[in-house]
Amino acid sequence: MSPEERELLNRSVSLAEENNKILLSVKRSMRISKIMTYIYLIFIIGSAAGAYYLLQPYIDQLIGIYGNVQGTFDNIKQFSQ
């Protein structure tokens, strides 16, 4: 093997090692990004569920009031006939 070929081979090896480091870094970044996305989605869904849990009594009360108002309008309709 000539010295020029050896130098090219050494350069190729060093470039391959550098590419490997870069690819591992990209892979690690993608993994961290995916984990953070899952944590973000869990946080959003959990916040929505928590908000519903906290607001559920008020929502039930509003539904009850709506039903009472609707019943009152039905009684007024029946009374006017």
mmCIF file of the N, C-alpha and C atoms, coordinates in Angstrom:
data_MODEL
# 
_entry.id   MODEL 
# 
loop_
_atom_site.group_PDB 
_atom_site.id 
_atom_site.type_symbol 
_atom_site.label_atom_id 
_atom_site.label_alt_id 
_atom_site.label_comp_id 
_atom_site.label_asym_id 
_atom_site.label_entity_id 
_atom_site.label_seq_id 
_atom_site.pdbx_PDB_ins_code 
_atom_site.Cartn_x 
_atom_site.Cartn_y 
_atom_site.Cartn_z 
_atom_site.occupancy 
_atom_site.B_iso_or_equiv 
_atom_site.pdbx_formal_charge 
_atom_site.auth_seq_id 
_atom_site.auth_comp_id 
_atom_site.auth_asym_id 
_atom_site.auth_atom_id 
_atom_site.pdbx_PDB_model_num 
ATOM 1   N N  . MET A 1 1  ? 0.849    -1.166 0.000  1.00 0.00 ? 1  MET A N  1 
ATOM 2   C CA . MET A 1 1  ? 0.000    0.000  0.000  1.00 0.00 ? 1  MET A CA 1 
ATOM 3   C C  . MET A 1 1  ? 0.900    1.236  0.000  1.00 0.00 ? 1  MET A C  1 
ATOM 4   N N  . SER A 1 2  ? 0.624    2.116  -0.923 1.00 0.00 ? 2  SER A N  1 
ATOM 5   C CA . SER A 1 2  ? 1.450    3.322  -1.044 1.00 0.00 ? 2  SER A CA 1 
ATOM 6   C C  . SER A 1 2  ? 1.092    4.320  0.061  1.00 0.00 ? 2  SER A C  1 
ATOM 7   N N  . PRO A 1 3  ? 1.978    5.233  0.338  1.00 0.00 ? 3  PRO A N  1 
ATOM 8   C CA . PRO A 1 3  ? 1.706    6.235  1.384  1.00 0.00 ? 3  PRO A CA 1 
ATOM 9   C C  . PRO A 1 3  ? 0.480    7.097  1.071  1.00 0.00 ? 3  PRO A C  1 
ATOM 10  N N  . GLU A 1 4  ? 0.254    7.381  -0.211 1.00 0.00 ? 4  GLU A N  1 
ATOM 11  C CA . GLU A 1 4  ? -0.920   8.179  -0.574 1.00 0.00 ? 4  GLU A CA 1 
ATOM 12  C C  . GLU A 1 4  ? -2.206   7.413  -0.298 1.00 0.00 ? 4  GLU A C  1 
ATOM 13  N N  . GLU A 1 5  ? -2.208   6.118  -0.619 1.00 0.00 ? 5  GLU A N  1 
ATOM 14  C CA . GLU A 1 5  ? -3.387   5.294  -0.342 1.00 0.00 ? 5  GLU A CA 1 
ATOM 15  C C  . GLU A 1 5  ? -3.631   5.184  1.157  1.00 0.00 ? 5  GLU A C  1 
ATOM 16  N N  . ARG A 1 6  ? -2.543   5.026  1.906  1.00 0.00 ? 6  ARG A N  1 
ATOM 17  C CA . ARG A 1 6  ? -2.666   4.934  3.369  1.00 0.00 ? 6  ARG A CA 1 
ATOM 18  C C  . ARG A 1 6  ? -3.246   6.241  3.935  1.00 0.00 ? 6  ARG A C  1 
ATOM 19  N N  . GLU A 1 7  ? -2.769   7.376  3.395  1.00 0.00 ? 7  GLU A N  1 
ATOM 20  C CA . GLU A 1 7  ? -3.278   8.670  3.860  1.00 0.00 ? 7  GLU A CA 1 
ATOM 21  C C  . GLU A 1 7  ? -4.766   8.811  3.524  1.00 0.00 ? 7  GLU A C  1 
ATOM 22  N N  . LEU A 1 8  ? -5.148   8.409  2.311  1.00 0.00 ? 8  LEU A N  1 
ATOM 23  C CA . LEU A 1 8  ? -6.565   8.455  1.934  1.00 0.00 ? 8  LEU A CA 1 
ATOM 24  C C  . LEU A 1 8  ? -7.399   7.537  2.824  1.00 0.00 ? 8  LEU A C  1 
ATOM 25  N N  . LEU A 1 9  ? -6.861   6.360  3.126  1.00 0.00 ? 9  LEU A N  1 
ATOM 26  C CA . LEU A 1 9  ? -7.569   5.428  3.998  1.00 0.00 ? 9  LEU A CA 1 
ATOM 27  C C  . LEU A 1 9  ? -7.725   6.013  5.398  1.00 0.00 ? 9  LEU A C  1 
ATOM 28  N N  . ASN A 1 10 ? -6.668   6.626  5.909  1.00 0.00 ? 10 ASN A N  1 
ATOM 29  C CA . ASN A 1 10 ? -6.744   7.253  7.233  1.00 0.00 ? 10 ASN A CA 1 
ATOM 30  C C  . ASN A 1 10 ? -7.752   8.402  7.246  1.00 0.00 ? 10 ASN A C  1 
ATOM 31  N N  . ARG A 1 11 ? -7.776   9.189  6.169  1.00 0.00 ? 11 ARG A N  1 
ATOM 32  C CA . ARG A 1 11 ? -8.755   10.276 6.072  1.00 0.00 ? 11 ARG A CA 1 
ATOM 33  C C  . ARG A 1 11 ? -10.169  9.719  6.021  1.00 0.00 ? 11 ARG A C  1 
ATOM 34  N N  . SER A 1 12 ? -10.349  8.642  5.262  1.00 0.00 ? 12 SER A N  1 
ATOM 35  C CA . SER A 1 12 ? -11.676  8.024  5.173  1.00 0.00 ? 12 SER A CA 1 
ATOM 36  C C  . SER A 1 12 ? -12.131  7.503  6.531  1.00 0.00 ? 12 SER A C  1 
ATOM 37  N N  . VAL A 1 13 ? -11.220  6.890  7.258  1.00 0.00 ? 13 VAL A N  1 
ATOM 38  C CA . VAL A 1 13 ? -11.553  6.368  8.588  1.00 0.00 ? 13 VAL A CA 1 
ATOM 39  C C  . VAL A 1 13 ? -11.911  7.512  9.527  1.00 0.00 ? 13 VAL A C  1 
ATOM 40  N N  . SER A 1 14 ? -11.115  8.582  9.489  1.00 0.00 ? 14 SER A N  1 
ATOM 41  C CA . SER A 1 14 ? -11.405  9.711  10.386 1.00 0.00 ? 14 SER A CA 1 
ATOM 42  C C  . SER A 1 14 ? -12.727  10.376 10.015 1.00 0.00 ? 14 SER A C  1 
ATOM 43  N N  . LEU A 1 15 ? -13.023  10.478 8.710  1.00 0.00 ? 15 LEU A N  1 
ATOM 44  C CA . LEU A 1 15 ? -14.314  11.032 8.289  1.00 0.00 ? 15 LEU A CA 1 
ATOM 45  C C  . LEU A 1 15 ? -15.466  10.126 8.717  1.00 0.00 ? 15 LEU A C  1 
ATOM 46  N N  . ALA A 1 16 ? -15.273  8.823  8.602  1.00 0.00 ? 16 ALA A N  1 
ATOM 47  C CA . ALA A 1 16 ? -16.317  7.887  9.026  1.00 0.00 ? 16 ALA A CA 1 
ATOM 48  C C  . ALA A 1 16 ? -16.563  7.997  10.525 1.00 0.00 ? 16 ALA A C  1 
ATOM 49  N N  . GLU A 1 17 ? -15.494  8.142  11.304 1.00 0.00 ? 17 GLU A N  1 
ATOM 50  C CA . GLU A 1 17 ? -15.659  8.295  12.757 1.00 0.00 ? 17 GLU A CA 1 
ATOM 51  C C  . GLU A 1 17 ? -16.369  9.607  13.087 1.00 0.00 ? 17 GLU A C  1 
ATOM 52  N N  . GLU A 1 18 ? -16.012  10.665 12.377 1.00 0.00 ? 18 GLU A N  1 
ATOM 53  C CA . GLU A 1 18 ? -16.663  11.955 12.607 1.00 0.00 ? 18 GLU A CA 1 
ATOM 54  C C  . GLU A 1 18 ? -18.145  11.884 12.227 1.00 0.00 ? 18 GLU A C  1 
ATOM 55  N N  . ASN A 1 19 ? -18.441  11.250 11.093 1.00 0.00 ? 19 ASN A N  1 
ATOM 56  C CA . ASN A 1 19 ? -19.835  11.073 10.681 1.00 0.00 ? 19 ASN A CA 1 
ATOM 57  C C  . ASN A 1 19 ? -20.606  10.253 11.699 1.00 0.00 ? 19 ASN A C  1 
ATOM 58  N N  . ASN A 1 20 ? -19.968  9.232  12.245 1.00 0.00 ? 20 ASN A N  1 
ATOM 59  C CA . ASN A 1 20 ? -20.620  8.399  13.253 1.00 0.00 ? 20 ASN A CA 1 
ATOM 60  C C  . ASN A 1 20 ? -20.977  9.229  14.482 1.00 0.00 ? 20 ASN A C  1 
ATOM 61  N N  . LYS A 1 21 ? -20.039  10.092 14.918 1.00 0.00 ? 21 LYS A N  1 
ATOM 62  C CA . LYS A 1 21 ? -20.318  10.956 16.069 1.00 0.00 ? 21 LYS A CA 1 
ATOM 63  C C  . LYS A 1 21 ? -21.485  11.894 15.774 1.00 0.00 ? 21 LYS A C  1 
ATOM 64  N N  . ILE A 1 22 ? -21.492  12.466 14.579 1.00 0.00 ? 22 ILE A N  1 
ATOM 65  C CA . ILE A 1 22 ? -22.569  13.382 14.200 1.00 0.00 ? 22 ILE A CA 1 
ATOM 66  C C  . ILE A 1 22 ? -23.900  12.647 14.145 1.00 0.00 ? 22 ILE A C  1 
ATOM 67  N N  . LEU A 1 23 ? -23.906  11.458 13.542 1.00 0.00 ? 23 LEU A N  1 
ATOM 68  C CA . LEU A 1 23 ? -25.147  10.685 13.447 1.00 0.00 ? 23 LEU A CA 1 
ATOM 69  C C  . LEU A 1 23 ? -25.661  10.274 14.819 1.00 0.00 ? 23 LEU A C  1 
ATOM 70  N N  . LEU A 1 24 ? -24.766  9.899  15.717 1.00 0.00 ? 24 LEU A N  1 
ATOM 71  C CA . LEU A 1 24 ? -25.191  9.558  17.073 1.00 0.00 ? 24 LEU A CA 1 
ATOM 72  C C  . LEU A 1 24 ? -25.774  10.776 17.782 1.00 0.00 ? 24 LEU A C  1 
ATOM 73  N N  . SER A 1 25 ? -25.184  11.935 17.550 1.00 0.00 ? 25 SER A N  1 
ATOM 74  C CA . SER A 1 25 ? -25.702  13.167 18.141 1.00 0.00 ? 25 SER A CA 1 
ATOM 75  C C  . SER A 1 25 ? -27.094  13.487 17.598 1.00 0.00 ? 25 SER A C  1 
ATOM 76  N N  . VAL A 1 26 ? -27.281  13.320 16.297 1.00 0.00 ? 26 VAL A N  1 
ATOM 77  C CA . VAL A 1 26 ? -28.590  13.562 15.686 1.00 0.00 ? 26 VAL A CA 1 
ATOM 78  C C  . VAL A 1 26 ? -29.612  12.573 16.225 1.00 0.00 ? 26 VAL A C  1 
ATOM 79  N N  . LYS A 1 27 ? -29.220  11.316 16.340 1.00 0.00 ? 27 LYS A N  1 
ATOM 80  C CA . LYS A 1 27 ? -30.122  10.290 16.862 1.00 0.00 ? 27 LYS A CA 1 
ATOM 81  C C  . LYS A 1 27 ? -30.520  10.610 18.300 1.00 0.00 ? 27 LYS A C  1 
ATOM 82  N N  . ARG A 1 28 ? -29.565  11.027 19.112 1.00 0.00 ? 28 ARG A N  1 
ATOM 83  C CA . ARG A 1 28 ? -29.838  11.389 20.505 1.00 0.00 ? 28 ARG A CA 1 
ATOM 84  C C  . ARG A 1 28 ? -30.788  12.584 20.555 1.00 0.00 ? 28 ARG A C  1 
ATOM 85  N N  . SER A 1 29 ? -30.560  13.571 19.700 1.00 0.00 ? 29 SER A N  1 
ATOM 86  C CA . SER A 1 29 ? -31.425  14.751 19.662 1.00 0.00 ? 29 SER A CA 1 
ATOM 87  C C  . SER A 1 29 ? -32.847  14.383 19.259 1.00 0.00 ? 29 SER A C  1 
ATOM 88  N N  . MET A 1 30 ? -32.975  13.489 18.290 1.00 0.00 ? 30 MET A N  1 
ATOM 89  C CA . MET A 1 30 ? -34.305  13.053 17.862 1.00 0.00 ? 30 MET A CA 1 
ATOM 90  C C  . MET A 1 30 ? -35.013  12.298 18.982 1.00 0.00 ? 30 MET A C  1 
ATOM 91  N N  . ARG A 1 31 ? -34.288  11.468 19.710 1.00 0.00 ? 31 ARG A N  1 
ATOM 92  C CA . ARG A 1 31 ? -34.875  10.715 20.815 1.00 0.00 ? 31 ARG A CA 1 
ATOM 93  C C  . ARG A 1 31 ? -35.360  11.671 21.908 1.00 0.00 ? 31 ARG A C  1 
ATOM 94  N N  . ILE A 1 32 ? -34.527  12.650 22.245 1.00 0.00 ? 32 ILE A N  1 
ATOM 95  C CA . ILE A 1 32 ? -34.909  13.628 23.269 1.00 0.00 ? 32 ILE A CA 1 
ATOM 96  C C  . ILE A 1 32 ? -36.113  14.441 22.796 1.00 0.00 ? 32 ILE A C  1 
ATOM 97  N N  . SER A 1 33 ? -36.124  14.808 21.531 1.00 0.00 ? 33 SER A N  1 
ATOM 98  C CA . SER A 1 33 ? -37.246  15.564 20.976 1.00 0.00 ? 33 SER A CA 1 
ATOM 99  C C  . SER A 1 33 ? -38.536  14.757 21.048 1.00 0.00 ? 33 SER A C  1 
ATOM 100 N N  . LYS A 1 34 ? -38.462  13.476 20.729 1.00 0.00 ? 34 LYS A N  1 
ATOM 101 C CA . LYS A 1 34 ? -39.646  12.621 20.780 1.00 0.00 ? 34 LYS A CA 1 
ATOM 102 C C  . LYS A 1 34 ? -40.151  12.485 22.219 1.00 0.00 ? 34 LYS A C  1 
ATOM 103 N N  . ILE A 1 35 ? -39.244  12.307 23.160 1.00 0.00 ? 35 ILE A N  1 
ATOM 104 C CA . ILE A 1 35 ? -39.635  12.193 24.570 1.00 0.00 ? 35 ILE A CA 1 
ATOM 105 C C  . ILE A 1 35 ? -40.291  13.489 25.042 1.00 0.00 ? 35 ILE A C  1 
ATOM 106 N N  . MET A 1 36 ? -39.710  14.626 24.672 1.00 0.00 ? 36 MET A N  1 
ATOM 107 C CA . MET A 1 36 ? -40.283  15.911 25.077 1.00 0.00 ? 36 MET A CA 1 
ATOM 108 C C  . MET A 1 36 ? -41.659  16.122 24.448 1.00 0.00 ? 36 MET A C  1 
ATOM 109 N N  . THR A 1 37 ? -41.848  15.656 23.213 1.00 0.00 ? 37 THR A N  1 
ATOM 110 C CA . THR A 1 37 ? -43.154  15.763 22.572 1.00 0.00 ? 37 THR A CA 1 
ATOM 111 C C  . THR A 1 37 ? -44.182  14.934 23.325 1.00 0.00 ? 37 THR A C  1 
ATOM 112 N N  . TYR A 1 38 ? -43.820  13.715 23.729 1.00 0.00 ? 38 TYR A N  1 
ATOM 113 C CA . TYR A 1 38 ? -44.740  12.886 24.502 1.00 0.00 ? 38 TYR A CA 1 
ATOM 114 C C  . TYR A 1 38 ? -45.068  13.529 25.842 1.00 0.00 ? 38 TYR A C  1 
ATOM 115 N N  . ILE A 1 39 ? -44.070  14.087 26.504 1.00 0.00 ? 39 ILE A N  1 
ATOM 116 C CA . ILE A 1 39 ? -44.314  14.760 27.784 1.00 0.00 ? 39 ILE A CA 1 
ATOM 117 C C  . ILE A 1 39 ? -45.245  15.951 27.581 1.00 0.00 ? 39 ILE A C  1 
ATOM 118 N N  . TYR A 1 40 ? -45.042  16.702 26.508 1.00 0.00 ? 40 TYR A N  1 
ATOM 119 C CA . TYR A 1 40 ? -45.892  17.854 26.203 1.00 0.00 ? 40 TYR A CA 1 
ATOM 120 C C  . TYR A 1 40 ? -47.332  17.413 25.959 1.00 0.00 ? 40 TYR A C  1 
ATOM 121 N N  . LEU A 1 41 ? -47.516  16.346 25.177 1.00 0.00 ? 41 LEU A N  1 
ATOM 122 C CA . LEU A 1 41 ? -48.869  15.861 24.901 1.00 0.00 ? 41 LEU A CA 1 
ATOM 123 C C  . LEU A 1 41 ? -49.540  15.350 26.167 1.00 0.00 ? 41 LEU A C  1 
ATOM 124 N N  . ILE A 1 42 ? -48.801  14.636 26.995 1.00 0.00 ? 42 ILE A N  1 
ATOM 125 C CA . ILE A 1 42 ? -49.360  14.155 28.261 1.00 0.00 ? 42 ILE A CA 1 
ATOM 126 C C  . ILE A 1 42 ? -49.753  15.342 29.134 1.00 0.00 ? 42 ILE A C  1 
ATOM 127 N N  . PHE A 1 43 ? -48.937  16.380 29.148 1.00 0.00 ? 43 PHE A N  1 
ATOM 128 C CA . PHE A 1 43 ? -49.252  17.576 29.926 1.00 0.00 ? 43 PHE A CA 1 
ATOM 129 C C  . PHE A 1 43 ? -50.525  18.246 29.412 1.00 0.00 ? 43 PHE A C  1 
ATOM 130 N N  . ILE A 1 44 ? -50.664  18.376 28.102 1.00 0.00 ? 44 ILE A N  1 
ATOM 131 C CA . ILE A 1 44 ? -51.846  19.013 27.517 1.00 0.00 ? 44 ILE A CA 1 
ATOM 132 C C  . ILE A 1 44 ? -53.096  18.198 27.823 1.00 0.00 ? 44 ILE A C  1 
ATOM 133 N N  . ILE A 1 45 ? -53.038  16.887 27.600 1.00 0.00 ? 45 ILE A N  1 
ATOM 134 C CA . ILE A 1 45 ? -54.202  16.032 27.859 1.00 0.00 ? 45 ILE A CA 1 
ATOM 135 C C  . ILE A 1 45 ? -54.524  16.016 29.347 1.00 0.00 ? 45 ILE A C  1 
ATOM 136 N N  . GLY A 1 46 ? -53.503  15.946 30.186 1.00 0.00 ? 46 GLY A N  1 
ATOM 137 C CA . GLY A 1 46 ? -53.722  15.968 31.634 1.00 0.00 ? 46 GLY A CA 1 
ATOM 138 C C  . GLY A 1 46 ? -54.331  17.279 32.095 1.00 0.00 ? 46 GLY A C  1 
ATOM 139 N N  . SER A 1 47 ? -53.886  18.382 31.513 1.00 0.00 ? 47 SER A N  1 
ATOM 140 C CA . SER A 1 47 ? -54.453  19.685 31.868 1.00 0.00 ? 47 SER A CA 1 
ATOM 141 C C  . SER A 1 47 ? -55.921  19.767 31.473 1.00 0.00 ? 47 SER A C  1 
ATOM 142 N N  . ALA A 1 48 ? -56.245  19.255 30.295 1.00 0.00 ? 48 ALA A N  1 
ATOM 143 C CA . ALA A 1 48 ? -57.641  19.273 29.856 1.00 0.00 ? 48 ALA A CA 1 
ATOM 144 C C  . ALA A 1 48 ? -58.502  18.404 30.772 1.00 0.00 ? 48 ALA A C  1 
ATOM 145 N N  . ALA A 1 49 ? -58.009  17.228 31.127 1.00 0.00 ? 49 ALA A N  1 
ATOM 146 C CA . ALA A 1 49 ? -58.764  16.345 32.023 1.00 0.00 ? 49 ALA A CA 1 
ATOM 147 C C  . ALA A 1 49 ? -58.900  16.978 33.405 1.00 0.00 ? 49 ALA A C  1 
ATOM 148 N N  . GLY A 1 50 ? -57.852  17.597 33.904 1.00 0.00 ? 50 GLY A N  1 
ATOM 149 C CA . GLY A 1 50 ? -57.910  18.265 35.201 1.00 0.00 ? 50 GLY A CA 1 
ATOM 150 C C  . GLY A 1 50 ? -58.872  19.436 35.192 1.00 0.00 ? 50 GLY A C  1 
ATOM 151 N N  . ALA A 1 51 ? -58.858  20.206 34.112 1.00 0.00 ? 51 ALA A N  1 
ATOM 152 C CA . ALA A 1 51 ? -59.785  21.335 34.003 1.00 0.00 ? 51 ALA A CA 1 
ATOM 153 C C  . ALA A 1 51 ? -61.223  20.838 33.975 1.00 0.00 ? 51 ALA A C  1 
ATOM 154 N N  . TYR A 1 52 ? -61.477  19.764 33.240 1.00 0.00 ? 52 TYR A N  1 
ATOM 155 C CA . TYR A 1 52 ? -62.830  19.214 33.205 1.00 0.00 ? 52 TYR A CA 1 
ATOM 156 C C  . TYR A 1 52 ? -63.229  18.718 34.590 1.00 0.00 ? 52 TYR A C  1 
ATOM 157 N N  . TYR A 1 53 ? -62.315  18.067 35.291 1.00 0.00 ? 53 TYR A N  1 
ATOM 158 C CA . TYR A 1 53 ? -62.603  17.560 36.633 1.00 0.00 ? 53 TYR A CA 1 
ATOM 159 C C  . TYR A 1 53 ? -62.950  18.711 37.579 1.00 0.00 ? 53 TYR A C  1 
ATOM 160 N N  . LEU A 1 54 ? -62.213  19.813 37.476 1.00 0.00 ? 54 LEU A N  1 
ATOM 161 C CA . LEU A 1 54 ? -62.477  20.956 38.343 1.00 0.00 ? 54 LEU A CA 1 
ATOM 162 C C  . LEU A 1 54 ? -63.754  21.701 37.950 1.00 0.00 ? 54 LEU A C  1 
ATOM 163 N N  . LEU A 1 55 ? -64.056  21.740 36.659 1.00 0.00 ? 55 LEU A N  1 
ATOM 164 C CA . LEU A 1 55 ? -65.219  22.488 36.178 1.00 0.00 ? 55 LEU A CA 1 
ATOM 165 C C  . LEU A 1 55 ? -66.485  21.649 36.080 1.00 0.00 ? 55 LEU A C  1 
ATOM 166 N N  . GLN A 1 56 ? -66.384  20.354 36.303 1.00 0.00 ? 56 GLN A N  1 
ATOM 167 C CA . GLN A 1 56 ? -67.536  19.467 36.142 1.00 0.00 ? 56 GLN A CA 1 
ATOM 168 C C  . GLN A 1 56 ? -68.738  19.882 36.989 1.00 0.00 ? 56 GLN A C  1 
ATOM 169 N N  . PRO A 1 57 ? -68.593  20.259 38.263 1.00 0.00 ? 57 PRO A N  1 
ATOM 170 C CA . PRO A 1 57 ? -69.780  20.680 39.021 1.00 0.00 ? 57 PRO A CA 1 
ATOM 171 C C  . PRO A 1 57 ? -70.464  21.899 38.401 1.00 0.00 ? 57 PRO A C  1 
ATOM 172 N N  . TYR A 1 58 ? -69.690  22.834 37.904 1.00 0.00 ? 58 TYR A N  1 
ATOM 173 C CA . TYR A 1 58 ? -70.272  24.022 37.284 1.00 0.00 ? 58 TYR A CA 1 
ATOM 174 C C  . TYR A 1 58 ? -70.957  23.669 35.966 1.00 0.00 ? 58 TYR A C  1 
ATOM 175 N N  . ILE A 1 59 ? -70.355  22.775 35.212 1.00 0.00 ? 59 ILE A N  1 
ATOM 176 C CA . ILE A 1 59 ? -70.960  22.336 33.952 1.00 0.00 ? 59 ILE A CA 1 
ATOM 177 C C  . ILE A 1 59 ? -72.272  21.614 34.229 1.00 0.00 ? 59 ILE A C  1 
ATOM 178 N N  . ASP A 1 60 ? -72.285  20.734 35.227 1.00 0.00 ? 60 ASP A N  1 
ATOM 179 C CA . ASP A 1 60 ? -73.524  20.037 35.589 1.00 0.00 ? 60 ASP A CA 1 
ATOM 180 C C  . ASP A 1 60 ? -74.588  21.026 36.044 1.00 0.00 ? 60 ASP A C  1 
ATOM 181 N N  . GLN A 1 61 ? -74.184  22.045 36.777 1.00 0.00 ? 61 GLN A N  1 
ATOM 182 C CA . GLN A 1 61 ? -75.125  23.061 37.240 1.00 0.00 ? 61 GLN A CA 1 
ATOM 183 C C  . GLN A 1 61 ? -75.702  23.824 36.048 1.00 0.00 ? 61 GLN A C  1 
ATOM 184 N N  . LEU A 1 62 ? -74.863  24.186 35.090 1.00 0.00 ? 62 LEU A N  1 
ATOM 185 C CA . LEU A 1 62 ? -75.349  24.882 33.893 1.00 0.00 ? 62 LEU A CA 1 
ATOM 186 C C  . LEU A 1 62 ? -76.298  24.007 33.085 1.00 0.00 ? 62 LEU A C  1 
ATOM 187 N N  . ILE A 1 63 ? -75.999  22.724 32.995 1.00 0.00 ? 63 ILE A N  1 
ATOM 188 C CA . ILE A 1 63 ? -76.891  21.809 32.275 1.00 0.00 ? 63 ILE A CA 1 
ATOM 189 C C  . ILE A 1 63 ? -78.232  21.731 32.993 1.00 0.00 ? 63 ILE A C  1 
ATOM 190 N N  . GLY A 1 64 ? -78.203  21.695 34.326 1.00 0.00 ? 64 GLY A N  1 
ATOM 191 C CA . GLY A 1 64 ? -79.446  21.680 35.096 1.00 0.00 ? 64 GLY A CA 1 
ATOM 192 C C  . GLY A 1 64 ? -80.247  22.954 34.898 1.00 0.00 ? 64 GLY A C  1 
ATOM 193 N N  . ILE A 1 65 ? -79.577  24.097 34.904 1.00 0.00 ? 65 ILE A N  1 
ATOM 194 C CA . ILE A 1 65 ? -80.266  25.375 34.684 1.00 0.00 ? 65 ILE A CA 1 
ATOM 195 C C  . ILE A 1 65 ? -80.875  25.406 33.289 1.00 0.00 ? 65 ILE A C  1 
ATOM 196 N N  . TYR A 1 66 ? -80.134  24.934 32.296 1.00 0.00 ? 66 TYR A N  1 
ATOM 197 C CA . TYR A 1 66 ? -80.658  24.887 30.929 1.00 0.00 ? 66 TYR A CA 1 
ATOM 198 C C  . TYR A 1 66 ? -81.903  24.014 30.863 1.00 0.00 ? 66 TYR A C  1 
ATOM 199 N N  . GLY A 1 67 ? -81.864  22.866 31.537 1.00 0.00 ? 67 GLY A N  1 
ATOM 200 C CA . GLY A 1 67 ? -83.038  21.984 31.562 1.00 0.00 ? 67 GLY A CA 1 
ATOM 201 C C  . GLY A 1 67 ? -84.222  22.653 32.236 1.00 0.00 ? 67 GLY A C  1 
ATOM 202 N N  . ASN A 1 68 ? -83.980  23.388 33.319 1.00 0.00 ? 68 ASN A N  1 
ATOM 203 C CA . ASN A 1 68 ? -85.067  24.092 34.000 1.00 0.00 ? 68 ASN A CA 1 
ATOM 204 C C  . ASN A 1 68 ? -85.662  25.186 33.123 1.00 0.00 ? 68 ASN A C  1 
ATOM 205 N N  . VAL A 1 69 ? -84.812  25.934 32.441 1.00 0.00 ? 69 VAL A N  1 
ATOM 206 C CA . VAL A 1 69 ? -85.293  26.995 31.550 1.00 0.00 ? 69 VAL A CA 1 
ATOM 207 C C  . VAL A 1 69 ? -86.092  26.389 30.411 1.00 0.00 ? 69 VAL A C  1 
ATOM 208 N N  . GLN A 1 70 ? -85.608  25.299 29.879 1.00 0.00 ? 70 GLN A N  1 
ATOM 209 C CA . GLN A 1 70 ? -86.321  24.635 28.788 1.00 0.00 ? 70 GLN A CA 1 
ATOM 210 C C  . GLN A 1 70 ? -87.675  24.130 29.284 1.00 0.00 ? 70 GLN A C  1 
ATOM 211 N N  . GLY A 1 71 ? -87.715  23.569 30.484 1.00 0.00 ? 71 GLY A N  1 
ATOM 212 C CA . GLY A 1 71 ? -88.984  23.117 31.061 1.00 0.00 ? 71 GLY A CA 1 
ATOM 213 C C  . GLY A 1 71 ? -89.932  24.276 31.296 1.00 0.00 ? 71 GLY A C  1 
ATOM 214 N N  . THR A 1 72 ? -89.404  25.414 31.734 1.00 0.00 ? 72 THR A N  1 
ATOM 215 C CA . THR A 1 72 ? -90.239  26.602 31.947 1.00 0.00 ? 72 THR A CA 1 
ATOM 216 C C  . THR A 1 72 ? -90.838  27.077 30.634 1.00 0.00 ? 72 THR A C  1 
ATOM 217 N N  . PHE A 1 73 ? -90.050  27.110 29.566 1.00 0.00 ? 73 PHE A N  1 
ATOM 218 C CA . PHE A 1 73 ? -90.582  27.513 28.264 1.00 0.00 ? 73 PHE A CA 1 
ATOM 219 C C  . PHE A 1 73 ? -91.635  26.523 27.773 1.00 0.00 ? 73 PHE A C  1 
ATOM 220 N N  . ASP A 1 74 ? -91.439  25.248 28.026 1.00 0.00 ? 74 ASP A N  1 
ATOM 221 C CA . ASP A 1 74 ? -92.441  24.253 27.645 1.00 0.00 ? 74 ASP A CA 1 
ATOM 222 C C  . ASP A 1 74 ? -93.734  24.485 28.416 1.00 0.00 ? 74 ASP A C  1 
ATOM 223 N N  . ASN A 1 75 ? -93.636  24.806 29.708 1.00 0.00 ? 75 ASN A N  1 
ATOM 224 C CA . ASN A 1 75 ? -94.828  25.091 30.510 1.00 0.00 ? 75 ASN A CA 1 
ATOM 225 C C  . ASN A 1 75 ? -95.545  26.337 30.013 1.00 0.00 ? 75 ASN A C  1 
ATOM 226 N N  . ILE A 1 76 ? -94.773  27.347 29.619 1.00 0.00 ? 76 ILE A N  1 
ATOM 227 C CA . ILE A 1 76 ? -95.385  28.572 29.083 1.00 0.00 ? 76 ILE A CA 1 
ATOM 228 C C  . ILE A 1 76 ? -96.111  28.264 27.787 1.00 0.00 ? 76 ILE A C  1 
ATOM 229 N N  . LYS A 1 77 ? -95.530  27.438 26.930 1.00 0.00 ? 77 LYS A N  1 
ATOM 230 C CA . LYS A 1 77 ? -96.182  27.057 25.671 1.00 0.00 ? 77 LYS A CA 1 
ATOM 231 C C  . LYS A 1 77 ? -97.483  26.319 25.946 1.00 0.00 ? 77 LYS A C  1 
ATOM 232 N N  . GLN A 1 78 ? -97.444  25.382 26.881 1.00 0.00 ? 78 GLN A N  1 
ATOM 233 C CA . GLN A 1 78 ? -98.651  24.617 27.202 1.00 0.00 ? 78 GLN A CA 1 
ATOM 234 C C  . GLN A 1 78 ? -99.714  25.521 27.825 1.00 0.00 ? 78 GLN A C  1 
ATOM 235 N N  . PHE A 1 79 ? -99.312  26.460 28.637 1.00 0.00 ? 79 PHE A N  1 
ATOM 236 C CA . PHE A 1 79 ? -100.250 27.352 29.300 1.00 0.00 ? 79 PHE A CA 1 
ATOM 237 C C  . PHE A 1 79 ? -100.919 28.284 28.297 1.00 0.00 ? 79 PHE A C  1 
ATOM 238 N N  . SER A 1 80 ? -100.170 28.728 27.282 1.00 0.00 ? 80 SER A N  1 
ATOM 239 C CA . SER A 1 80 ? -100.723 29.666 26.311 1.00 0.00 ? 80 SER A CA 1 
ATOM 240 C C  . SER A 1 80 ? -101.671 28.984 25.334 1.00 0.00 ? 80 SER A C  1 
ATOM 241 N N  . GLN A 1 81 ? -101.638 27.691 25.223 1.00 0.00 ? 81 GLN A N  1 
ATOM 242 C CA . GLN A 1 81 ? -102.513 26.989 24.273 1.00 0.00 ? 81 GLN A CA 1 
ATOM 243 C C  . GLN A 1 81 ? -103.836 26.774 24.840 1.00 0.00 ? 81 GLN A C  1 
# 
